[in-house]
Amino acid sequence: SRYAEPAGSHTTDAHYQLDLSYTHDFPFGSRYNLQLRGDIFNALDNQTGSNIQNSFNIAGYGEPRDYFAPRRFQLMVRFMF
C-alpha cells in the first residue's frame, strides 16, 4: 500500500481556529486587585478531521480517525495582593 498512489494525492481540509480572551481588573483598596478572565477556544467550532486512515484493506479508508477539539470555554478568577 505504500506505493499504491502518488504521494500527496490524499490531503485533508485546511484547519483554521479562532481563540478569544478577555481580561478585566477590578481594583479595590490601595493594594488589592481582583482579575477576571474568560477564554474561548475554537470559537468558530471548526472540527476538521485529521489522522486519515491510510490502509486500503481496513474499513474507513481515506476517512479521518480523529478530529480537532470542539469549542470550549474557560473562566478564571485571580486575587492579587
Long-range contacts (C-beta under 8 A, 24 or more apart in sequence): 1-54, 1-55, 1-56, 1-57, 4-56, 10-52, 10-54, 10-62, 12-48, 12-49, 12-50, 12-52, 12-64, 13-48, 13-49, 14-48, 15-46, 15-48, 15-50, 15-68, 16-44, 16-46, 17-41, 17-42, 17-44, 17-46, 17-68, 18-42, 18-43, 18-44, 19-43, 31-81, 32-79, 32-80, 32-81, 33-79, 33-80, 33-81, 34-77, 34-78, 34-79, 34-80, 35-76, 35-77, 35-78, 35-79, 35-80, 36-75, 36-76, 36-77, 36-78, 37-75, 37-76, 37-77, 37-78, 38-73, 38-74, 38-75, 38-76, 39-73, 39-74, 39-75, 39-76, 40-71, 40-72, 40-73, 40-74, 41-69, 41-71, 41-72, 41-73, 41-74, 42-68, 42-69, 42-70, 42-71, 42-72, 43-71, 44-71, 45-70, 45-71
